Amino acid sequence: MRIVIFIKKCFKPNFLLFNMRNNSIIKIFFLAITVVFFTSCDKDFNTIGGDLIGDEHFGLVHDSINVLSYNQNIGPVQSNNLPVNPLGIYEDETFGTIEASFVTQLVLASVNPTIGNNVEIDSVTLSIPYFSHIESTNATTGNSTYVLDSIYGSADENKRAIKLSVYENGYFMRDLDPVTGFLESQKYYTNQGSDFDALKGGVRLNDGVVAQNDAFFFDKSEIKNTTTTTTDGKEVKTTTKTAPAMHLALNKTYFKTKIIDAAASGKLITNDVFKNYFRGLYFKVEKSGASPGQLSMMNFKLLFIYLFILFIYLNTAILSVADRISFECYTRFVFVFASFSLSYSGVYSSDPISKSGLLCLVCISRLK
C-alpha cells in the first residue's frame, strides 16, 4: 500500500509541472504577437513630397523685355568634297536669293584607252542621278512614277526653270596647298565663283534642246533608252528604264577634238596628265527670265560622262556603237555661290552690341 500511494503522489506533481510550463510558453508567444501587432500599427505618417519646393517657382516673377537681333555676315565657308551639294536657285521672301553653281574635276574611268582610226562620236551624255523614290508603278506598262527628294523652291511647273550652262573648267584645282608646304589638302570656298567663272571655256557644252540649258528644270520623269539590234535579219528593240537624273547631251564636236584627237598625243595616258589637260566641268547657274527657279541637293560623286564611239570604215559603212570612253567625278569638286544676296530690312551690323536690326539667317541653313 505504501508503495502504491507513493507512486501516485510522485506522478501527479510532475504532470502539473508540465502543464504549467506549456501554459507559460503559450502566454509568452501570444504576448510577443500582441507586441508585434501594436508596433506595426504605428500612426506616425511620412508625408510624400514634403521636402519638395512648393509653388513659389524659385522666387521668379513674370516680366517682358525687348529682344534685339542682328544680321551678321559669317563669311565664306569651305565647300569642297562635300557629300551632297546644292545646285540651282532658291528664293525666300525673307532671307533672299541664293544661286549655287558647281565645279568638278574629272578622271578617266579607264586610262590610256585604245582608239582606232576613222572614229566619230555617236553621242556624249552626262548623267547625274537625282535623289528620288518611286510613288507608283503601272502594272500593265511597267512604267514608274517618281517623286524627287531634296528639291527646294517653286512647285509651279511654269516657275521652276533655271539657266544651266556647262563649260570646260579652266581653273586648275590642285590637291595640296602650297601655303602649308604641300602638307595639307587644298581648301576651296563658297566665294570663289568669280575665280572659276573667269577661266571657264568659251563654248557652252550643253548646247542642245532648250530644256537642257536656257530653260532647264529638275525633271522627275523616268528615263527610257531604246536600243536596236539585228538578230537573224530582224530588228529587235530593247528599252531600259532608269530613275530620274540630270541627263544632258553635250557637244560631240568639242569632245571629238578635246578627247578623241588628243589620245595620240598622250593626253589620256594617265589621270594625272589628263587632269592637267582637261580640268573638269563648270556648272554655271543663272536665272531663266522671271522664273524664281528651283534648287536641288545632288550627289555629284555619281556623275558620269559617256562618249559613244562609232568606227567608220573606208566603204563608209557605219557600224553600231562599238566602244565608249567614260569619265567620272574626281574627289576634287567645289560648290560655289554664283550669287548670294540677302533681301532683309533693317541694319546690317558687324558689331552686334551697338546696333539692332531684323534677324537674318544664312540662306543655306534653310536648305533642310
C-alpha positions as CSV (number, residue, x, y, z in Angstrom):
1,M,0.0,0.0,0.0
2,R,2.7,2.5,0.8
3,I,4.4,1.9,-2.4
4,V,1.3,2.5,-4.5
5,I,0.5,5.7,-2.6
6,F,4.0,6.9,-3.1
7,I,3.9,6.4,-6.8
8,K,0.7,8.3,-7.3
9,K,1.9,11.3,-5.4
10,C,5.1,11.4,-7.4
11,F,3.2,11.2,-10.8
12,K,0.6,13.8,-10.2
13,P,3.0,16.7,-9.2
14,N,5.1,16.1,-12.4
15,F,2.0,16.3,-14.6
16,L,1.0,19.6,-13.2
17,L,4.5,21.0,-13.6
18,F,4.4,20.0,-17.3
19,N,1.1,21.8,-17.8
20,M,2.4,24.9,-16.1
21,R,5.4,25.1,-18.4
22,N,3.3,24.7,-21.5
23,N,0.9,27.5,-20.3
24,S,3.9,29.8,-19.7
25,I,5.2,29.3,-23.3
26,I,1.8,29.9,-24.8
27,K,1.4,33.1,-22.8
28,I,4.8,34.4,-23.9
29,F,4.0,33.5,-27.6
30,F,0.7,35.4,-27.6
31,L,2.4,38.4,-25.8
32,A,5.0,38.6,-28.5
33,I,2.4,38.5,-31.2
34,T,0.5,41.3,-29.5
35,V,3.6,43.5,-29.2
36,V,4.4,43.0,-32.9
37,F,0.8,43.8,-33.9
38,F,0.7,47.0,-32.0
39,T,4.1,48.0,-33.2
40,S,3.1,47.6,-36.8
41,C,0.2,49.9,-36.3
42,D,2.4,53.0,-35.8
43,K,0.4,56.0,-36.8
44,D,3.4,58.4,-37.4
45,F,2.8,59.1,-41.1
46,N,5.6,60.3,-43.5
47,T,4.3,62.9,-45.9
48,I,5.4,62.2,-49.5
49,G,6.9,65.2,-51.3
50,G,7.0,67.2,-48.1
51,D,10.7,68.2,-48.7
52,L,10.0,69.4,-52.2
53,I,9.8,73.1,-53.2
54,G,6.3,74.4,-53.3
55,D,4.6,76.7,-55.8
56,E,7.0,79.6,-55.3
57,H,8.8,79.0,-58.6
58,F,12.1,79.7,-57.1
59,G,11.0,83.3,-56.4
60,L,10.9,84.2,-60.2
61,V,8.4,86.7,-61.4
62,H,7.0,87.2,-64.9
63,D,8.5,90.1,-66.9
64,S,8.5,91.2,-70.5
65,I,11.6,92.7,-72.2
66,N,12.6,93.8,-75.7
67,V,15.0,91.4,-77.6
68,L,17.4,92.7,-80.2
69,S,18.5,90.6,-83.1
70,Y,21.2,91.2,-85.7
71,N,22.2,90.4,-89.2
72,Q,25.8,89.3,-89.2
73,N,28.0,88.2,-92.1
74,I,29.7,84.8,-91.4
75,G,31.8,85.0,-94.5
76,P,32.7,82.2,-96.9
77,V,32.7,78.5,-95.8
78,Q,34.8,75.6,-97.1
79,S,32.8,73.8,-99.7
80,N,35.0,71.2,-101.4
81,N,34.4,67.5,-101.2
82,L,31.0,67.7,-99.6
83,P,28.9,64.5,-99.7
84,V,25.9,66.5,-101.0
85,N,25.9,69.8,-102.9
86,P,23.3,72.3,-103.9
87,L,22.7,73.3,-107.5
88,G,20.2,75.9,-108.7
89,I,18.4,78.9,-107.4
90,Y,16.4,79.3,-104.2
91,E,14.4,82.4,-103.4
92,D,13.0,83.2,-100.0
93,E,10.8,86.2,-99.3
94,T,12.6,86.9,-96.0
95,F,16.1,85.6,-96.5
96,G,16.7,86.5,-100.1
97,T,18.1,84.6,-103.0
98,I,20.9,82.1,-103.4
99,E,22.4,80.9,-106.7
100,A,24.6,77.8,-106.3
101,S,26.9,76.7,-109.1
102,F,29.3,73.8,-109.1
103,V,32.7,72.8,-110.5
104,T,34.4,69.4,-110.6
105,Q,37.4,67.7,-111.9
106,L,37.0,64.6,-114.0
107,V,39.1,61.4,-114.4
108,L,39.1,58.7,-116.9
109,A,37.3,55.6,-115.8
110,S,39.9,53.6,-117.7
111,V,43.2,55.3,-118.6
112,N,45.0,55.2,-121.9
113,P,42.1,53.8,-124.0
114,T,42.7,52.2,-127.4
115,I,41.1,54.4,-130.1
116,G,41.4,53.3,-133.7
117,N,41.4,55.3,-136.9
118,N,38.4,56.8,-138.7
119,V,36.5,57.3,-135.4
120,E,33.5,59.5,-135.0
121,I,31.4,60.2,-131.8
122,D,27.8,59.0,-131.8
123,S,26.9,60.8,-128.6
124,V,28.2,62.4,-125.5
125,T,25.9,62.1,-122.5
126,L,26.3,63.5,-119.0
127,S,24.3,61.8,-116.2
128,I,23.8,62.6,-112.5
129,P,21.0,60.7,-110.7
130,Y,18.6,62.7,-108.5
131,F,17.5,61.8,-105.1
132,S,14.1,60.2,-105.8
133,H,11.7,57.4,-104.8
134,I,9.0,55.5,-106.7
135,E,5.5,56.7,-106.0
136,S,3.7,54.1,-108.1
137,T,4.2,51.6,-110.9
138,N,1.8,50.8,-113.7
139,A,1.2,47.0,-113.6
140,T,0.5,46.9,-117.4
141,T,3.3,49.0,-118.8
142,G,5.8,48.7,-116.0
143,N,6.4,52.5,-116.1
144,S,7.1,54.1,-112.8
145,T,6.1,57.5,-111.4
146,Y,8.8,59.1,-109.3
147,V,8.9,61.8,-106.7
148,L,12.1,63.9,-106.4
149,D,13.5,64.4,-103.0
150,S,15.6,67.4,-101.8
151,I,14.0,69.9,-104.2
152,Y,13.5,73.5,-102.9
153,G,11.7,76.4,-104.5
154,S,8.6,76.9,-106.5
155,A,6.4,73.8,-107.1
156,D,4.7,75.6,-110.1
157,E,5.9,73.9,-113.3
158,N,5.9,77.3,-115.0
159,K,8.2,78.8,-112.5
160,R,10.8,76.1,-111.8
161,A,13.2,76.8,-114.8
162,I,16.8,77.9,-114.4
163,K,19.5,78.7,-116.9
164,L,22.2,76.0,-116.7
165,S,25.4,76.2,-118.7
166,V,28.1,73.6,-118.6
167,Y,31.6,74.7,-119.6
168,E,35.1,73.3,-119.6
169,N,36.7,74.4,-116.3
170,G,40.0,76.2,-116.9
171,Y,40.9,76.7,-113.2
172,F,43.4,74.0,-112.1
173,M,42.3,72.6,-108.7
174,R,45.5,71.3,-107.1
175,D,45.3,68.6,-104.4
176,L,47.8,70.1,-101.9
177,D,48.1,73.6,-100.5
178,P,51.4,75.3,-101.3
179,V,50.9,77.7,-98.3
180,T,51.4,74.7,-96.0
181,G,54.4,73.4,-97.9
182,F,52.2,70.9,-99.7
183,L,51.5,69.1,-96.4
184,E,47.7,69.8,-96.3
185,S,44.9,69.4,-98.7
186,Q,43.9,72.5,-100.7
187,K,40.7,74.1,-99.5
188,Y,38.1,75.8,-101.6
189,Y,35.4,78.2,-100.5
190,T,31.9,79.3,-101.4
191,N,33.1,82.8,-102.5
192,Q,35.4,81.6,-105.3
193,G,32.7,81.6,-108.0
194,S,34.4,84.5,-109.8
195,D,37.7,82.6,-109.9
196,F,36.1,79.7,-111.9
197,D,33.9,81.9,-113.9
198,A,36.8,84.0,-115.2
199,L,38.6,80.9,-116.5
200,K,35.7,78.9,-117.9
201,G,35.8,77.7,-121.5
202,G,34.3,79.7,-124.3
203,V,31.9,77.0,-125.6
204,R,28.7,76.0,-123.7
205,L,28.8,72.2,-123.9
206,N,25.1,71.6,-123.2
207,D,24.0,73.3,-126.4
208,G,21.2,71.0,-127.4
209,V,17.5,71.4,-126.6
210,V,16.4,74.4,-124.6
211,A,15.1,72.1,-121.7
212,Q,18.7,71.2,-121.1
213,N,20.1,74.8,-120.9
214,D,18.2,78.1,-121.0
215,A,15.0,76.5,-119.5
216,F,16.5,73.6,-117.6
217,F,14.4,72.1,-114.8
218,F,14.8,69.1,-112.5
219,D,12.7,66.5,-114.3
220,K,11.1,63.7,-112.3
221,S,10.3,61.6,-115.4
222,E,11.6,58.1,-115.7
223,I,14.4,57.9,-118.2
224,K,13.9,55.4,-121.1
225,N,16.6,54.4,-123.5
226,T,15.8,52.3,-126.6
227,T,18.5,50.4,-128.5
228,T,18.0,48.4,-131.7
229,T,19.9,45.3,-132.6
230,T,19.6,43.0,-135.6
231,T,19.2,39.2,-135.0
232,D,18.7,36.8,-137.9
233,G,17.9,39.7,-140.1
234,K,15.3,41.1,-137.8
235,E,15.5,44.3,-135.8
236,V,14.9,43.9,-132.0
237,K,14.3,46.9,-129.9
238,T,15.2,46.9,-126.2
239,T,14.1,49.6,-123.7
240,T,15.8,50.2,-120.4
241,K,14.3,52.3,-117.7
242,T,16.2,54.2,-115.0
243,A,15.4,56.6,-112.2
244,P,15.3,60.3,-112.9
245,A,18.6,62.0,-113.4
246,M,20.2,65.1,-114.9
247,H,20.6,63.9,-118.4
248,L,22.4,66.3,-120.7
249,A,23.6,65.8,-124.3
250,L,27.0,67.5,-124.7
251,N,28.6,68.9,-127.8
252,K,30.0,66.0,-129.9
253,T,32.4,68.1,-132.0
254,Y,34.0,69.6,-128.9
255,F,34.7,66.2,-127.3
256,K,35.9,64.8,-130.6
257,T,38.6,67.4,-130.7
258,K,39.3,67.5,-127.0
259,I,39.3,63.8,-126.2
260,I,39.5,61.6,-129.2
261,D,42.0,63.6,-131.2
262,A,44.1,64.1,-128.1
263,A,44.7,60.4,-127.4
264,A,47.5,60.2,-130.0
265,S,49.5,62.9,-128.1
266,G,49.4,61.1,-124.8
267,K,46.9,63.3,-123.0
268,L,44.9,60.2,-121.9
269,I,47.8,58.1,-120.8
270,T,47.3,58.7,-117.0
271,N,44.8,60.6,-114.9
272,D,47.5,63.0,-113.6
273,V,48.3,64.0,-117.2
274,F,44.6,64.1,-118.1
275,K,43.6,66.3,-115.1
276,N,46.1,68.9,-116.1
277,Y,45.0,68.8,-119.7
278,F,41.2,68.7,-119.1
279,R,40.5,70.4,-115.8
280,G,36.9,69.4,-115.4
281,L,33.5,71.0,-115.8
282,Y,31.9,74.1,-114.5
283,F,28.1,74.1,-114.0
284,K,27.0,77.7,-114.0
285,V,23.6,78.6,-112.8
286,E,21.7,81.8,-113.7
287,K,18.1,83.0,-113.6
288,S,15.9,82.0,-116.5
289,G,13.8,85.1,-117.3
290,A,11.4,85.9,-114.5
291,S,11.2,82.3,-113.2
292,P,12.2,82.0,-109.5
293,G,13.7,78.6,-110.2
294,Q,14.4,75.6,-108.1
295,L,17.4,74.3,-106.2
296,S,18.3,70.6,-105.8
297,M,20.7,68.8,-103.4
298,M,22.8,66.5,-105.5
299,N,25.4,63.8,-105.2
300,F,27.9,64.8,-107.9
301,K,30.1,61.8,-107.0
302,L,27.7,59.8,-109.2
303,L,28.4,62.0,-112.2
304,F,29.3,60.1,-115.4
305,I,30.0,61.1,-118.9
306,Y,29.8,58.6,-121.7
307,L,31.4,59.1,-125.2
308,F,29.9,56.5,-127.5
309,I,32.2,55.9,-130.4
310,L,31.4,54.8,-134.0
311,F,34.1,53.2,-136.2
312,I,33.8,54.3,-139.8
313,Y,35.5,52.1,-142.4
314,L,36.7,53.0,-146.0
315,N,33.5,51.8,-147.6
316,T,31.7,54.4,-145.4
317,A,29.6,51.7,-143.7
318,I,28.8,52.8,-140.2
319,L,28.7,50.0,-137.6
320,S,26.7,50.0,-134.5
321,V,28.2,51.5,-131.3
322,A,31.4,49.6,-130.8
323,D,33.0,51.2,-127.8
324,R,32.8,54.0,-125.3
325,I,35.0,56.2,-123.1
326,S,33.7,57.0,-119.7
327,F,34.5,59.9,-117.3
328,E,33.7,60.1,-113.7
329,C,33.7,62.7,-111.0
330,Y,37.1,63.1,-109.2
331,T,37.3,63.7,-105.5
332,R,38.2,67.4,-106.1
333,F,34.9,69.3,-106.5
334,V,33.5,72.5,-105.2
335,F,30.1,74.2,-105.0
336,V,30.3,78.0,-105.1
337,F,27.8,80.8,-104.8
338,A,27.4,82.4,-108.2
339,S,25.3,84.9,-106.5
340,F,24.3,85.3,-102.9
341,S,22.1,88.2,-101.9
342,L,20.1,88.9,-98.8
343,S,16.8,90.8,-99.1
344,Y,16.3,91.8,-95.5
345,S,15.2,95.1,-94.0
346,G,16.9,96.8,-91.0
347,V,20.5,97.5,-90.2
348,Y,23.4,95.1,-91.1
349,S,25.7,95.0,-88.1
350,S,29.3,93.8,-87.7
351,D,29.1,94.9,-84.1
352,P,26.1,93.1,-82.6
353,I,26.3,95.0,-79.3
354,S,25.8,98.5,-80.6
355,K,23.2,98.1,-83.4
356,S,20.0,96.3,-84.0
357,G,18.0,95.0,-86.9
358,L,15.9,92.2,-88.3
359,L,17.4,88.8,-87.8
360,C,18.6,87.1,-91.0
361,L,19.9,83.6,-91.1
362,V,22.3,82.4,-93.8
363,C,20.2,81.1,-96.6
364,I,22.0,77.7,-96.8
365,S,20.6,76.9,-93.3
366,R,17.2,77.0,-94.8
367,L,18.1,74.0,-97.1
368,K,16.8,71.4,-94.7
